[in-house]
Amino acid sequence: MSLKIRLYISSLFLIFSISCFLIVKKIHEKNMTEAIISTTPQFSFLIQNNHSFSNNDLDKTKSRIIINHFNPTCEHCQYMASELLKDSQKLKNVQILMITSADSLSTSKFNYDYKLILLPNIIILRDTNYQFQRTFGTGIVPSFFIYEKNKLIKKVIGETKIENLIY
């Protein structure tokens, strides 16, 4: 066998080995994320006044918590915010954490424009350390993680009906 053919075969084997390693690594990361988010994960984000808000601050009287990743400039997120306001009565017994990595001014404007500030069960949080994507395994907005009694019961990626978040 010529040197050229052996180098070609070796190169193919190396590429195949690296590809297999990366696939296995990605599967492992996905499984780890799924395990972490199967119960309400540890987190710490910032409230508008730059104070920390963590899972220790969750409202213990609410059995359902919806964690929503959003961006104030996203049309789908804006639509979901208007739906949250419109269906606020259906959501009054649910604590909703809306988390964004957007700047404070954009976040505050979104909060006031969509009148979310009027809803005491909705807390707008800023993710200044980009923790959300590392913890929950997605940066897609909007995305929703619904917990009942500390257990993940549903994950919704993308725009959805409010009924999908509460039933």
N, C-alpha and C positions, 0 to 999 in steps of 0.2 A: 504494500500500500504506500502510495507516495506521501511525502511530507505535507503537501497541500491538502490532500484528502483527510489526513489525520488531524490537521489543524482545523479544518472545516467541521469535522465530527466533534472535536473537542469544544469548539466554539458553540455548536448547537447544543451540546450537553450542558455547557456552562449556562447558556441562556435559559434552557429548560429548567435547570436546577434553581436558578435565581427566581424564575417565574413561579415555580412551585413554592418556594420559600415565601415569596410575597403574598401568594394566595392564602397559604396556611396562616400567615401573620394576620392578614385582614380578617379571616374567619375567626381567629382567636380574639382579635380586638372587638369584633361584633358580638361575640358570645360574652365577653367581659362587660360590654356596655349593657347588653340585655340583662345580665345578672345585677348590675348596679342599679338600673332603673326599674327593676321588678318591684321594689319598694321605694317609697319616697327617698330619693338620694340626698346626701348631705350637700348643701349649697350655701352660698353667701353672695348676695347681690346688693346693690345700693338702691335705697328709696330716693325719691327726688331731693330730699334735703341732705343727701350724701351720707346718711346713716346706714349702717349695715342691716340687712334683713336676711335671716337664715331660716332653715326649717324649724329651729327652736321657737321662732316667732309666729308660726302658723296658728290659725284660729282653731283651737282644740274642740270647739263646739260644732265645727263643720266636719261632717264625715267624708265629704267629697271635695277634692281639690283639683282644679284644672290649672296646669302649668302651660302657658301659651308663649311660644317664641314668636316675636313679631318684629316688623320694621315699620316705623312711622310713614315711610314713603311708598310702601307696598300697597298697591290697589286692593289686593285680596285681604290684607290685614286691615285696611280702612273699612272695607265692607264688613268684615267680621266684627270690628269695633262698633259699627252702627247697628249690627244685629244684636250684639250683647246689650246695648242700650235699649233697643226695641223690645227684647225679650227678658229684660232685667227681672221681672216678677218670677219667671220660671227659674231664674238662677239665684234667687235671694238666699237660698240655703247652701250655696256652693261658694267656696273661696276660690277666687281666680287670681293667679299671679301672671301678669303679662311682663315678659322679659325681653329686653332689646339691648343691642350693643350700640345703639344710636346715641348721639350726644344729648346732653341734658336739655338744651333748648328745644330740639326737635321732639324729644320725648314729652316735655312739658306741654308744648303746643298741641301735640296729638292728644294728650290727656284732656286738655281743655276743649279742643275742637270737637271731639267726639263725646264730650260730657261724661267721660268715665269717672271724673272726679266726684260726680254726684252719687256714684255707686260705692257704698262702704265695703262691699265684699270684693271689690277689684283693687288690686295693688299693682301699680306700675313700678317695675324694677329695671335698673340699668346693669348690664353685664360689661363692666369696664375691663375685665380680665379675660374676656372671651371664654368663660368657663362653661357656658351652656352647651356649645357644640362638643366640647371634650366630654362632658358628663352625659349628655343625652344622645350623642352620636349623630346629630343632624344639625345643619345650619339652615335648613329649608324653612322659609316663612310663608304662611303661618304653619306652625305645627303645634299640636295639642297632646299633652300627656295627662290622662285622667286617672286620678287615684281615688280609691274608695277604701277607707279605713287603712290607709298607708300602703295599699297594694295597687299596682298598675292594673287597671281593668280595660283600658283602651288607649290606643295611640292613633291619632289622626294627623296625617301629613297633607297639608293643603287646605284650601277653603272648604267649608262644610256647613251644613245646617246646624243650628243651635240644638235641635233635637238629637243629633248625633253625639253631642257632648254631654247630654244629661240623661239619656236613656240607654 
